[in-house]
Amino acid sequence: MQDDALIGTLTTYETLAYSAHLQLPDTMTTVEKEQRVQDAIREMGLQECADTPVGSWYIKGLSGGQKRRLTIAIETLKKRALLFLDEPTSGLDSAAALHVTKRLLTLAESGRTLLVSIHQPSSEIFQLFHYLCLLSSGQTVYFGERYKAQEFFDLGGFPCPAYRNPADHFLWVINSDFDTEAEDEEQGSKGISNKSKSLIKAYIGSDIRKEMIAKIRHATEKEGDIITKDDGDKVSAMKQTFYLTARSFTNMRRDIAYYWFRLFIYTMLSICVGTIYYKVGHSYDAIQARAGMFIFVTAFLTFMGVASFPSFIEDMKIFTRERLNGHYGATVFVVANFLSAFPFVLLLAIIPGTILYEMGGLHPGFGHYICFIITLIATLSVEESLLAAISAVAPDFLTGMIAGCGVMGIYLLNGGFFRLIRDLPSPVWRYPLSYMSFHTWTSRAFYNNDFLGLVFDNNVPGGPPLTGEEILKSRFDMYIDYSKWWPVFVLVCMAFTYRVMFLLLIKLREMLPSLIMSMRATRKMVDRASSGRFVVPHDIEENEVEMQK
């Protein structure tokens, strides 16, 4: 909740509509889902900006407060009875924070329970709370009705000075982050940690705590519906994939930085390369010219794809938020990401590839042209899948771009363009890196498709013409015993492998933090138990029987 991960090209209504189709069960009709969307817009006061784009670096859109309300509205679509909000006012100015909090109060008054963590609320926001829980180093300093907190602190010896925000005063008293041994200016010799200890001790024996325990006991004994994780049938994976693909495709279509700018650059560079290698011909020098053109095409198209890393990282941020909130699974995201991007991969391959093929005067024949274009499509698919896998573990787009360029550079070195595969050092570079490099298979597909069947002039005057087969064997160390479609098939398998790796890395990313935290907690408990310092918190100790009951 602290960061609003939203798609900038979608409007407020579109954001909620797509989210409704991803979250709400199949048993609901389209009309019912539309009603949920309208209810969410009304509850969070988004009517005036329903058709306004969320906004991005080139699109003027919603304000910070409106984005925060839209983020909350997404989570209200399922009409959950219990909502957890982590710092919903963080990063907002006082007016926007107050507006957001008032909308949360409206949700609470509609019969829902909201648990909100908040730092430094204004006095106006503080007055809107029903109950207040104050924590210091994991210990409960106060938990009770909001209006009784000031009296509790007064009785504890820490009265709130006049004209001071009570919330600021409470946090100042219990804050132990900046504890020092120096005497406190206003409270004498009591340090912040001592203040917290005295308040914790006072709260244990207070009537406020006893009242809260009684209320909790009454609530647990009261008969009623049990809140479960899922409130009804789930959305089928097929429908989620369809709507997530549609949403991603809409974003890619509207965002000029995602693929359109790359298409423009690819097209311009294809024209430039086409003019340099225009009708390259069949002379002896044309052999190296064709190879140079293939090197540039493969290297540039793949390296230029790294520029899309900011968009990959934004997609991962949105997925992380929606995944943690249970909107859809990792498999749905990976499949939808591939399907939505594939039409643009086709454009990136067909338009620049056609320009290059025609201007360069490559191997004539429609079949050879199709093989060239399909090789480009497969290569770009591998590159997109590889970058997606890197984005799953990259903390930011800059790190991802550096890692992506590094991997592309290593693969390109082993692709057979700069040094033949047979001349590479056998350990590591030849085996296995040259076979792991998709540039190796792209170069083989390009060379076999273009040179086989062509005849070139000999560099020796009067010498016999050089066939494409001879050139592939002697000059480029290429095998011609297999079909020219075999390297294309290998590229397709690589694209699939990197997509599976993308999925596995996402799942590992989800599991690793909780696993590390669990190991640390276990180690800390063992250390405390062995040193005799393990103490059961008073709230757990006294309420254990009630919780078991």
C-alpha angles and dihedrals in degrees: 000000000000090000123041105226101190136148106256097206096057124085123237091258094046091050091054094040094054090044090052091055090048096048110028117084125256090246089073118086124233090253091054092049090050089052091053089053092051091047091053092049091050096044093052095041097244098135095111094051099038092115096037118108116245088238139234139193092298101025121074107222145141126353122245093262093048091051090051091050090048090052090052092045090058090060093048095061093091092051092234115192092217126044128183115203121187111207097325091179096049113128094012128115119247095263094049091044091053092048092051092048092050089054089051088052088054089055091049091051090054090068102272128124116231124193108195128183111203138170125211100353118191119248090255091054092044091056090059095063120103098194131017131208119188120192131191119186090337094308123118109245095171136358118171145079114337098234092055094056096082092052090049092054091046091054090045091060098257106100118183110249119236117274092017122122106250091219092055090047094050093049092046091054097048099035110115097171093096099034116157136175092241119109116262114250097225105026103044118229098347110114121207094260090051090051091054092048093051092047092048090052091047092049093053091063098034127116089231091066092046090052091051092049089051091050091049091049091050091049093050092049094047114102117235146112117316115232108237131188094252123039100201139329119345128239113262116251090236093057092045090051091049096051095040090051090049092049093048092046090051090051093048091047093052099038107083092194095058103066110329095073090047090051090052092050092045091051094048092047091047090056090048093049090044092055092048093049095031111164091343092193132196105289122126090259089053089070092067091037092057091047090050091051091051090049093053095044094050095043097044098044093050098042092047089059089070087073089073092065095103088059091048091052092049090052090051091051091052091046092049092054095045093042093052089050091052100247097137142334134266094252092056090051094050094048093045092048091056096044095048093049098044097080089055091047087056090053092047090053103037103045101044091033093055091049092051094045095050099040093043093050094227125178107324120235134080093247092057091047091052091049090051093051094045090050089053091049092050092047093050090047090054091048093049092048093048092050090047090055091050091049089058090068103025112105093209140002095260092057089044093052092050092048092045093051090048093052092044091050093052092047092048092052090056096043097096094250100105099026129014117256091240091057096052117105106267099228113076100335099059097024115063108346098060090055093043091053111095087203088070092059093041091054092049091050093048095045096045093046094049106035102039108096096014127111124212134194118263118245088226112078110247092010122136117273117266116239122217090243092057092048093050093051102040104031106028101026091232126161115230098179093094132059118278086236093064095082089048090054090051090052091052090051090050092052090051091047093052091049090054088047088051090055094046093049090052091052091046089050089054095048101040101069094049091045092051092046091049092051092048092048092049092049092048092050091048091049092049093046092050092049094045092241097114110118125178110233112250094238092056094042096052097039099041092101091049093049092049089049 
